[in-house]
Amino acid sequence: MLQRCVHWFNEVLHRPVEVFWVCFALAVAGVILDGTAFRLWSLERDHKTLTEKISSAKVRSRQLEFQIQQAEQPEFIERAARDQFDLVKEGDLIFIFSDEGSEAPEKTK
């Protein structure tokens, strides 16, 4: 029996195409079994995620740069102060609304 196996193995070694396919199959099995294929897939997924984050960070950076440029304008500073602190400029028209009519009437039993 052992002699038959050795004889078969010697015959296979003399056929290079079959040796190539056996080696290829063993290499693929090795890559799959040791986790290299999963690691490559995981790295590709991480690369895509990081690329998307970098892209969104660049967009946010451009938005912040634009806001910084606006903040250096005197008109922007004046408008922000007026909006934030309810300030008015001389000549502005001011509306004052009463809260009296906005309450719902109480129901009596």
C-alpha positions as CSV (number, residue, x, y, z in Angstrom):
1,M,0.0,0.0,0.0
2,L,2.8,2.4,0.9
3,Q,4.6,1.5,-2.3
4,R,1.5,2.4,-4.3
5,C,1.2,5.8,-2.6
6,V,4.9,6.5,-3.3
7,H,4.5,5.4,-6.9
8,W,1.5,7.6,-7.4
9,F,3.3,10.6,-5.8
10,N,6.3,10.1,-8.2
11,E,3.9,10.0,-11.1
12,V,2.3,13.2,-10.1
13,L,5.6,15.0,-9.6
14,H,6.3,14.3,-13.3
15,R,3.2,16.3,-14.3
16,P,3.9,20.0,-13.7
17,V,0.4,21.3,-14.4
18,E,-1.1,19.0,-11.7
19,V,1.7,20.0,-9.3
20,F,0.9,23.7,-9.9
21,W,-2.8,23.2,-9.2
22,V,-2.1,21.3,-6.0
23,C,0.3,24.0,-4.8
24,F,-2.2,26.7,-5.7
25,A,-5.0,24.9,-3.8
26,L,-2.7,24.5,-0.8
27,A,-1.7,28.2,-0.9
28,V,-5.3,29.4,-1.2
29,A,-6.3,27.1,1.7
30,G,-3.4,28.5,3.8
31,V,-4.4,32.1,3.1
32,I,-8.0,31.4,4.1
33,L,-7.2,29.3,7.2
34,D,-4.6,31.6,8.7
35,G,-7.0,34.7,8.5
36,T,-5.0,36.7,5.9
37,A,-8.0,37.0,3.6
38,F,-10.2,38.3,6.5
39,R,-7.5,40.8,7.5
40,L,-7.2,42.1,3.9
41,W,-11.0,42.5,3.7
42,S,-11.0,44.2,7.1
43,L,-8.2,46.6,6.0
44,E,-10.1,47.5,2.8
45,R,-13.2,48.3,4.8
46,D,-11.2,50.4,7.3
47,H,-9.6,52.2,4.4
48,K,-13.0,53.1,2.9
49,T,-14.3,54.3,6.3
50,L,-11.2,56.5,6.9
51,T,-11.4,57.9,3.4
52,E,-15.0,59.0,3.9
53,K,-14.1,60.5,7.3
54,I,-11.2,62.5,5.8
55,S,-13.5,63.7,3.0
56,S,-16.1,64.9,5.5
57,A,-13.4,66.5,7.7
58,K,-12.1,68.5,4.7
59,V,-15.6,69.7,3.9
60,R,-16.1,70.8,7.5
61,S,-12.7,72.5,7.5
62,R,-13.7,74.5,4.4
63,Q,-16.9,75.5,6.2
64,L,-15.1,76.6,9.3
65,E,-12.6,78.6,7.2
66,F,-15.5,80.4,5.5
67,Q,-17.0,81.2,8.9
68,I,-13.6,82.5,10.1
69,Q,-13.4,84.8,7.1
70,Q,-16.9,86.1,7.8
71,A,-16.2,86.6,11.4
72,E,-13.4,89.1,10.5
73,Q,-16.0,91.3,8.7
74,P,-17.3,94.2,10.9
75,E,-20.8,93.7,9.5
76,F,-20.9,90.1,10.6
77,I,-19.7,91.0,14.1
78,E,-22.3,93.7,14.4
79,R,-25.1,91.4,13.2
80,A,-24.0,88.6,15.6
81,A,-23.9,91.0,18.5
82,R,-27.4,92.4,17.7
83,D,-28.8,88.9,17.3
84,Q,-27.2,87.4,20.3
85,F,-27.8,90.2,22.8
86,D,-31.0,91.7,21.3
87,L,-29.3,95.0,20.6
88,V,-30.7,97.6,18.3
89,K,-29.2,100.3,16.3
90,E,-30.4,103.9,16.2
91,G,-33.3,104.2,13.7
92,D,-34.3,100.5,13.9
93,L,-38.0,99.8,14.2
94,I,-38.8,97.7,17.3
95,F,-41.9,95.5,17.7
96,I,-43.1,94.6,21.2
97,F,-45.7,91.8,21.4
98,S,-48.0,91.3,24.4
99,D,-48.4,87.9,26.0
100,E,-52.0,88.7,27.3
101,G,-54.0,87.2,24.5
102,S,-51.9,84.1,24.0
103,E,-53.0,82.2,27.1
104,A,-55.8,79.7,26.8
105,P,-58.9,80.4,28.9
106,E,-59.3,78.1,31.9
107,K,-62.2,75.7,31.8
108,T,-64.7,75.9,34.6
109,K,-66.6,72.9,35.9
